[in-house]
Amino acid sequence: MQFLESSLVELITQTATNLPPDVRAAMAAAGRDEKPNTQASQALNIIFSNVDMATEDEGPICQDTGMPTFYVHTPVGVNQLVIKKAIRSAVAEATRRGKLRPNSVDSLTGKNSGDNLGPGTPVIHFEQWENDEIEVKLVLKGGGCENKNIQYSLPANLEHLGRADRNIEGVRKCLLHAVWQAQGQGCAPGALGVCIGSDRAHGYDVAKEQLFRTLDDTNPDPVLAELEARVMEEANKLGVGAMGFGGGVSLIGCKVAAANRLPASFFVSVAYECWAFRRLGIRMDAANGAITNWLYRDPSRPVEKMTQGEGFPLTGREVVLTAPITEEQVRALKVGDIVLITGEMYTGRDAVHAHLMKNPPPVDLNGAVLYHCGPVMLQENGKWTVKAAGPTTSIREEPYQADVIGRYGVRAVIGKGGMGPKTLAALKEHGAVYLNGIGGAAQFYARTIKEVLDVNLFEFGVPEAMWHLRVEGFPAIVTMDAHGNSLHADVLEATGEALAELQTV
């Protein structure tokens, strides 16, 4: 098995950096279907550029490389302990190379292991089969879309949809609700893996396994095939759009399985996947671990570029902001403006925000730009390099953000998916603004970061540390301004009305 670990490292690398052909095709179709010159089309342009950059540089498509989850089939007689050990070694090596972000955190202490290893990570599912090769499939599903997973227990009353009963019509309502509730926090357009039935735990397992179906396949069960097609059609009438900006494409895939259940239970389990739909697989020689075949991709075929033209075209109407930013500059902005940020910014996620509630910041945040980002970083010869740096989901910071803005004078917050009423009120009171970056565009944004100036609170681990960055031409869209306006609230209301119209369709 001399090639086993290197084969697994290559699987992890390609999964993290190279979007599968079926996902590329679905996203390209979304780009063709979306109305030009809209915020959704601008988001898709950045996404397409990011996909190309990730492939060219073998850099992570999204900075959140997720929870590595492996599904392994082995011939009878193959030692699964050897494979488990090789997977763990390959995960640690891929992390060292900057293909995976160190994401494994102790649930009690919050300490980051630094190598993606720890109790329960990575996740490995083993099953024997009668083939003579080893098959390993891998899905990298980030925290933003993982947080938008949802499970329904029918019958249930759903917002805007009324009662969902224990039948296909009830399931349909659940799936439409799942797309609606994800909004931009799940990095739409997304895909659903679904399990009807089973128990609470196994239902989620079956739902995630559905994500290994290709987006262009047809369910062999005609009832489920009809359900999948209907949900696809109706979900794309909701108007969630790319990154929750509003638009015509909200869903690129819906894959449903049914499993037997207890008479007392009727669960609908939904695994929500973002546009950065990273899953690949390999077949390996059982004797030496060498790759014999790839699943979901043909490495002999050239990868076609997704970007048509210049990627993110500038119009000349963008607002250039140089940090530190003044209150006057912020109050001149309105929802829908595109800004290009130059100067210094600081990253800050969950641990930083919790820290700032009890401790003064280690840096001067007056007039500063605070970026909700957990980057992928590599240190070489004592110097830090940013390998991936897209925005994380901002709503997690809603309990803290208003206080951080008010206490320390932060002028701009960058993230994805928007924030809630408490933050919106603080933006208006203190003269600050929320800027929406494009979720998953980790390579695109990494190229705007010209230098790592410093790092504070490194004890929180790489993703949660406070990185001091110098950026140039960092683009984002104003989605919450200092006048009490929120694109996210507007889209949520409009899509809720559209959802209600599908209640009895």
N, C-alpha and C positions, 0 to 999 in steps of 0.2 A: 504493500500500500504506500509506496514511496512518493506517489504523486497526489495522494489524497488531500493533504492540507493545502498545497498550492492550487489544486482544482477548486477547493472551497473558497480560498481567498479571491480567485478570479470570479467565481459566482457572486460573491459579496460585492466586489468592485463593479462588475457590470450591472448588477441590480441597482446599486446606489447611483450610478452615473449615466445609465443608458436606458431611456424610456422604451418600453416594448413596442413593436410595430403596430399592434392592434390599438394601443392607447394613442400612439402618434396619429394614426388614421382617424380615430374618433375626435381627437382634439383639432386636427386639421379641418374636419367637417364642421366642428363648432365655429372655427374661425371663418369659414365660408358662409355659414348661416347667420353669424352675428351682424347686426347693423353697423356699417362703417362709421368711423369718427365718433364713436360713443365711448364712455368710460369702460364699458365691458370690452370693446374691441381694442382699446389701448392696453387693457390688462392682458388680453390674449397675445398682443404683439410682444409684450415683455416676456410672457411665459414661453413663447416660441423661441425668442432669442436665448432665453435661459437654457432651454432644452439643448439647443445647438452648442452653446458654450460648454455645458456639462459633458457632452459627448466628446468635443474636441480636446478638452483638458483632462478628461477622466476625473472630474471633480463632482462632488455630491450635487444632485439635482436640487435637493432641498437640504437646508442645514439641519433640519430635524430628520435624522436617518432612522428614527423610530425604534420600535422594539423588534430586533431581528427574530423572525419566527420561521422555523424550518420544518418542513414536512418530508420525512425520509422513508423511502421504501427500500427494503433490503431483501436479498435472496435468503432462503433458509440456510443457516450455517454461518452467515456473516456475523462477525462480532460487533454488535451495536455499541458496546462500550468504547471500542477503538474509534468508531465514527463520532461518537459524542465528544471524545477528547479532542479529535481533529477539528470539529466544528468550533469548540471553545477556543482552541489555539488560533484558528483562522479568524475568528471574530476579534480577538485581541490584536492580531497582526494587522487586520484591516483598519482597526481603530488607530493603531500606531502610525499607519500610513496616511491618515486623514480621510479615509473613505467612509468611515463611520464616526459620528460624534459620540463622545463618551456620555451615554445616556442612562447608565445603570446607577440608581441612587438608592441608598438604604432607606427603607420606608420609615424607620424609627428615628434615625439620627440625621437624615438628609445628606449624609456623606456620599460623594461620588466615588465609585470604585476606580474610575480613570481608564478602564479597559473594556467596559461593557460586559464584564463578568460579575456574577454575584448570585445569591439565591434566587432562582427563577429566571435568570437571564444568562444566555439567550433562551428562548422558548424552542423546545425540540419535540416534535411528535414522530414516533417511530411506528412503522407497520411493516409486517413481512408480506412478500408476494412471491409468486412462482416464476417470475422473470429471473434471468441470470445476471442482470445489471443492477447497480445501485442507482436510485433516483433521488435527487434532493431538489426540492422546490423551496424558494425563499420569498417572503413578502416583507417589505420594510414599510410599515404603516406608522406615520408620525402621530405625535400627541394631539395636534389640533383636530385631525379627523377622528382619532380614537375617542376624543372627548365628545364627539357628536354621535357616536354609537348610541343606539336607543333600543329598549325592549318594552314591548306592550303586552299587557295581560288582558285578553278579551273576555267578556265585553268591556268596553271602556268609552268614556266620553272624551273626544278630542277637540281641541280648540279649533274653531271655524268649521269643523266637519261633523259635529254631533256624535251620535253613538256609533261605535264600530262593533258589529256583532261577530259571532264565531263562524264566519264564512268568508268566501273569496272577496266579497264586497267589503267586509270589515278589514281584511288584509290590505286591500287596495287603499283604503283610507289611511291606514297606518303608514304605508310606504310614501304616500304623498305628504303626510305630516312629517315624516322623517326628513324628506328633502327640504321642506319649508323651514323646519326648526334649525337646520344646519346653517342656513344663510351663508355669509362670507366667512364665518368662523371655521367652516370645514373646507375652505379653499375650493369653492365651486368653480367650474362644473365638476361634480363628483360622480361616484358610482356606488351602487348599493349591492352588498351581499346579504342575502336574506334566508332565514330559516323559519318556516311555519311549523310550529309544534316543538317536540322534544321537551327537555326540562330547561331551567334557566341557564345552567352552566353549559350544557352540551349544545343548546340552541345557538349560543354565540360562536362556539367552535365550528358548527356547520355553516353558519352565516359567513364566517371568515374564509372557510374553504371555498365558498362560491366565488370568491375573488380570484381564484385560479382558473376560472373559465375565461376564455377570450371574449372580448366585448362584442365580437361579430358572430358568435355562435347562436344556435337556436336550441331552446330547451326541448329535450325529447318528450316531455310530458305536454300535450297540447293545451291543457288547462293552464299550466304554469307559463307556457310560451305566450299565450294570449294575455295573461296577467302582466308579464314583463313588458310586452309591446305597449299595452295600454298605459302602464305607469310611465314608460318613457315618453309617450305622446303627451300625457296630461301634465307630467312634472315640468315639461318644457313650455307649458303655458303659464306657469306660476310667475315668471318674471324675476326670479332670484338673480340669474345671470352670473357671469364670471366675477369671482371675488365678492359676490353679494352686492354688486354695483347696480343691479337691474339689467335685464337683457333677455335674449331669446333662448339661451342654452344654459340650463341648470343641471342637467344630468346626462352623462355619457354612457351609462350602463346600469342595468338592473338584472340581477341574477338570483333566482329564487329556487330553493329546495324545500321539500316537505319531509318531515320526520314524524313517526308515530309519537303520540303523547299520552299522558294520563287523562282519563275522562274529566277529571276535575280542573285540568289546566289547559289553557290555549294561549301559548306565547307566540309572539312575532318578534324575532330577534333580528336586528339590523346592524350590520357592520358598514359604516359609512367610510368610503375611501375618497381621498382628494384627487385633484387632477394629476398630481405627481404620483401616479399609480405604478409603484415600483414592485414588480414581481417577475422573477425569471426562474429557470430550472435547468438542471443538467442531468445527464445520464453518465455514469462512470463505470469503468471496468472494475469488476468486483475483486480482481486479483491485485491490481496496482493503483487503483484510484484515478487513473487518467480519464479525462473527459472524452467521451465517445460521441456525444450529441448534445446540442442545446435545445431547450424548450422555449417557445415563445419568440425566438429570434434565430436568424440564419447569419452567422458571423461572416460567411463568404459574400454576402450581399452588401454593397455600400449603403451606409445609412444616409437617407435623403434628408437634406436640411428642411427644417420647418419654417424658418424665416423667409419670407418673400420680401425682398427689398432691404431697407435699412433697419428693420426690427422695431425700434421705438422712434418714429420720426418726430422731430421737434417742429413746432409750428411758429415759434417766435413769440407766442403769447404766454409762455411759462414765466412764473415769478421766481426770480433768483433770490435766494435767501443766504446770507453769510452769517454763520453763527459766531458770537452770540447774537441773538435776535431781540429786537426791541418790542415793547407792547404795541407801539404804533404800527409796526410792520405786520404784526399778527392781526390786529383789528381791521386792517385793510383787506385781509383775505376773506373769501367766502366759499361756501361749499361748491365743489366742482372745479376750483382752481387747481392747476398743476404747478407744483413747486419743484425747483432744482436747488438742493442744499449743497453749499460748499462751506468748508470750515471744520470745526470740531464737533463731535457728538459722543455720547456715552451710551453704552448698552446697559439695560437693567431689566431683569425678569422677576420671577416670583421671589427668589431669595433676597434680591436687592431691595425690592419694594417693602417686604416684611422688615428688613433691617432698618430702612429709613423711617419706619414708624416709631422706632425706639432709639435710634441713634442718628447723629448728624451725618451728612454725606461726607465721604472722604475727599470730595472735590467740590468746587464752586459750581452749583447748578443754576445760578441766577442768569436767565437769558439762554439757558442751555437747551439742546435737543436731546431728548431721552428716547432711545431706540429699544423697543421690545424685541430683543434678538438674543439668541443663544448660538453664537457662531461656532463653526468648526475651525479650530486653530492648530497650527503646527509650529513648533519651536525648533529652529535650525541655527546652529552657531550662536545661540543666545538671543536670536531675534525672532519675534513672533510674526507669522504670516497668516492672513485670513484666507481660508480655503473655501468657505461658504458662509453666507451671512444674510439670509432672508428674514422677514419679520415673523414673529410668533403671534399667537392669538391673544389679543389684548384684554378680552373680557375677564380673564383671570385676575387682572390687576385692578378691577373695579372697586374692590373694598379699600384700596390704598391710594388710587391715583389722585383723587381730589385733594387729599391731605398733602401729598408730595408736591403737587403744583402750588398749593397755597403756602406751604411752609418755606419752600426753597426757590421759588421763582422760575420754575421750568416753563419755557415758552412754547415748546413744540414736543408732542409725543408722537412717535411713529410706531405703528403696529399693523395688525390686520384684523378685519372683522368688526371693528368699531367697539365702542364702550357704551356704558349705560347712562341714566339720567343724572346720577351723582357727579360723574366726571363732566358731563355736558354743562351742568350748572357751574362747576368750578372753572371751566374754560371761559364762560361768559363773565364770571365775577372777577377773575384775575387777569384776563387777557391772554389766553393761551389757545392752542389749536391742536386738533388731532389730524394726523396725516396717515392715510392708508397706503402702505406699501403693498406689493403684489406677493401674496403668500407662495412660498415654494421657489421664488426666483432668486435662489441663493447664489448662483454664479453671476447673474446679472448685477446684483448689488455688491458682491465681493469685488467686482472690477471698479466700482466707484470708490472703494476704500484704498487710499493711497499710502497710508502709513498707520501702524499701531504705535501710539505715543506712550501708552502706559497701561497698566492693569491694576485695579484695586479689588479688594475682597476676593482674592483668588482662592481663599480657603473654601469658598462655596463650590468650587469646581469650574471647569472651563465654560460650560454653557451658562452658568449662573453668575459668573464673575462680572465685574464692572469694567468693561473694556473702553479705553479712551482712544478714539479713532479720528483720523483726519480724512475727510471725504471730499469728493469733487463731482458735482453734477449728479447728486443722488436724487432720483425722481420719486415723487409721491403725489397723491391726490388728496386735497382737502375734503374730508368727509364729515367733520364736525368742526364748526367754526366758533368764533368768540361772540357770536350774536344769537346763540341758542338754536342753531340749525343743525340737523343731523341727517345725512343721507341714509344712514342705517335705519333710523326710526321710520323714515319715509318709505323705504323699500319694505321693511317689515310690515307696515300697515297695508301697503298696496298689494303685497304678495298674500297677506292674510285674506284680503277681499277676493283675490283670484282663487285662493284655496277654497273659500266658502262657496264659490260658484261651481266647484267640482264636487260638491257634497253629494248630489244625486244625479250626476251625469251618467 
